[in-house]
Amino acid sequence: MKSINLNNGSIDIPASWEDLSFSNKHFAFKTLMELSSGSIDPVTARKRLFKKFTNYKPSIKDPEAREIIELNLTNLSETIDFIFTIDNNRIIPCTRFLKNPVEYITIGRKRYPGRKFNIGITAQTDITAREFSDCFDLLSAYSLQPTAYSLLDQLVSILYPSAPYRENLVSDHANKIWNLDPILKFGIMTWFSGIVDFYAKHPLYSILMRPNKNDDEEKISLGMHEVFLFVKREGYADGPDMNLNDFFDAQLKSLKDTISHAIAEGAKPEDLATSTGLDLTTILKLS
């Protein structure tokens, strides 16, 4: 929480998703969903969030005083900057969650715990490489077909499984998720987007998620299923059911060994940079 001084005291304002109660997270996801759909504007969204989080309810009847209060409210609401930002008139959801914001989902009378992704000095997770890959594919497909709600149901079913992976995929679990609160499903999708973003911006792992030269700059090319086979064949990993962090580490080790071997055989770092699409600084770092 952060404290802001006012004329008649101070007010505490949440500074991160982790400062919010579950009820306030739900409200934030609802607001972010409406903002993303264009049904409300950013100023309205921020003021709505500020009022909800601080219980701010001014009751001034004088029109002039009301105008001043509204102006102050608008200014104060801009301090809530961890849910979304605006960049070149683009609304960008802030997806940095230090842990899963939806600990479990309830379908009927049964609770299904969600996968964990805790960010501290490092990220600790029980998400497997296969789960991440499949959820990434579903997220990518859903971003192109936002009305294909079954894709989102499948993503949630993987992150909140009812059975081991293979059994979960062939069960009717994803169909049951159809009845889950759409705001929660949106929140879970937003959380997983943050996991993708974590690896895409990581100092080392980001080089494994760079865009293809022939793709749009905002596309991330994983090709994970092919990578599974490669790292397993080369002896760096067990396969797609390994822990996600271990899988990224295995890819890095494989890439480092490949670059080091190529340089030892006489390849120039500049040529490797050209052939791999990596910048020269990264090549030198990995060699």
N, C-alpha and C positions, 0 to 999 in steps of 0.2 A: 504494500500500500504506500501511497505518497500523500503527504499532507500539504494542503494549499491554504495560505493565510488569506482570510477575508476581513472586511472592515469590522465585523462583529464576532470574530473568532476564527476558527479554521475548519476545514472539511477534509475528510479522508477519501481518497479516490483510488480505486484499484489500479495497479500498474502492470499487471500481467494476467493471463488466463487463470493462473493458479491462485490469484487473489479472490476469484469469484466462487460463490456457492454454486451448487449444481443448478439451482433454480435460475440464478443469474447467467450461468453458462447457456442454459436453454434459451433464455431471453436474448442473449447475445447472438446465438446461432439463428434464431428466428429473425432478428433484425438484419443480420448479415445476409440471410437468404432473401429477404425482401429487397435489400439494397442491391444484391447481385441480379435480381430479376428486373430491377428498374422501377419497382412500385413505390419506393421512397428515395429521396435524395440524401446525399451524405450529411448535409447540415441537420436535417430532420433526424437521421439515424443517430448522429452523435448526441444530439439533445435528448433523444429518447433514452439512450444508454445512460447518459449522465443522471437523468432524473430517476431511473430505475436503480442505479448503483448507489446513489447518495440519498435517495428518498427526498429529493428536493421538490417541495411543493409550495411555491410562493403564491400568495393570494392577495395581490394588490389590485385594487379597482381603478385607481387613478391611471388614465391612459398614458400620460407622460412617464409615470413611474414604471408602468408595465413595459413600455418600450425600452427603458434603461435596463430593466431586469432581463428582458429577452436578449439584449445585446450582451450583457454579462454572462448569461447562460450559454450563448453561442461561443463566447471566448473560453469559458471554463470547460465546455464540452470538448474542445479541441485538445485538452490535456489527455483525453482517453485515446491513445494512439496505438494500442496493442491489438485492436480488433481489425482495423483496416487503415490503409493510408491512401492518399491520392497522389498519383504521379502522372503528369501530363494528361490530366482529366481522366485517367484510368483508375478504377477502383481496384485496389490490390489487397485481398484478405491477408491478414497477418496470421501465420500458421505456426508460430513457434510455441509449441506446447512442451513443457518440461516432463509431462507424463500424459497418459491417456485421459482425456477429459470426460469420457463416458466409460466408467469402470466396468459396467455390465449392462446388458439389455435384458428385458423381461418379455417373454412371449408366453401368453397364457399364465400359468403359475410357475414357470421355470425361468431361472436366471442363467444367462450365458455370459461368463466373464470374458472380457476382451483381451486381446494380446497386449503386451506391455512394450513401451518404448520410452525409457526414462533417460533424460538428458542431464548429465552432471559434467564431470571432467571429461567423461566419454559417454557414449550412448550405450545403454544396456537394454537388450531386447530379447524376447523369446520368439520373435517373428523369424520364420525360416526364409531361405532364399527363394524357394518355390512360391511361398505365400506372397512375398513381396513382388515377385515377378508377375504373378497372376493378377494381383490387385492393381499393379501399375498398368497392365494391359486393359483391365476393366475401367480404370480411371481415365485412361486416354480415350477409350471408346466412348465413355459417357460424356466426356467433354465435347465430343463431336456430335453426340446424340442425346442431349439433355432430357429428352422425353422418354428415353429407353430406360425406364425405372428398374427393369429386371437386372440391368447391369449393376446398378447400385446395390440391389438386394444381394447379388452374388458377392460383391465386394465385402459387404457387411457380414455375410455368412462365413467368409474366410477368416475375417478378423475376430469374429465371435462364434467360433465353431461349436457344433453340437456333438462332434465325434472326431476321431483322427482324420487327417487330411483327405485321404482317398474316399473314406466312407462319407465324409461330410459333403464331398462334391456330388455324390450320386444319391444323396438323401433329399428329402423335400424341405430341408432346413431353409434354403433360400426362398422358397415359396411362402413359408410361414412369416418370413421377415417382411413380406409385402404389407402386413398389417401394422408394422412398427411405425411409431411416430415419425413422420417425414422430417421433422426438425432434427431429431436425433440422427437420422440417416445422413442428413446434410452435415451435421457436426462431425460424424465419424469420417465422412469423406474429406472434410476440411482438415481433420487431424492427420489422416493418411497423406494428404497433400503436403503437410508439414514434414512428414518423414521423408518423402521424396526430396523435398527442398533441402533437408538437412544433408543428405548425401550429395546433392547437386552442388552445394556450396561448401562442402567440406574441403579443407586444404589439400588432402590427398585423394579421397574417394571421388572428388568431383571429376578427376581426369578419366574415370571409368564411365562417366555419364555425360560426356561431351556430345554436342549435336553432330550429326553427320554433315559433311560438307554440302551434300546435295539436299539436305532437309532445311526446313524453316528454322531460324535461329532459336525459336522457343521450344522446338521439339527435342526431346532427349531420346537418344537411341541406345537401348540396352542390349537387345539381342541375347537376352539372358539364357534362353534355352540352349542356344548354341554354345554359350560360354560355359554352362553346366557341363556339357559333354567334353569341352576342351580341357577345363581345369581338372576334371576327373581323369581323363585319359593321360594327362601329363603328370598325374600324381600329386597335384596341389590341393585337392579337395575330395571329399567323399561323394558329393552329389547335391542335388537340389534341396534335400531335406536338412542340410546343415544350417547352423545359425547364420543369420544374415550378415553380421559383422565378420564372422569367420570367412564367409564367402567373398566379401569385398577384400579382406586381407589376402585371401588366396589369389584373387585376380591381380592385386598389386605385386605380390611375390612373383607371380608368373611374368608380369610385365617387366619388372626389374631384372629378372634373370634373362629374359629375351633381349633387352636392351644391352645389358652388360656383356652378354655373349656376342652380340653383333659388333659392339665396339672392340671387344677383344679380337675379333676376326678381321678388324681393320675398317669397319664402317665409320663414317664421319658423323658426329652428332647432328650436324646441319642436314645431312641427307636423311637421317632417321626422323628428324623433325618434319621434313617434307613428306616422307612416306607414311608416317603414322598420324599426321595431323596435330601432333602435340607441339607446343612451343619449345624452343631450345632450352629455356630455363628448366622446364619440366624434364626434358631428356637428360640434362646434366644432373638433376636432382635424383633421378631414378637409376642412373648408371653407376 
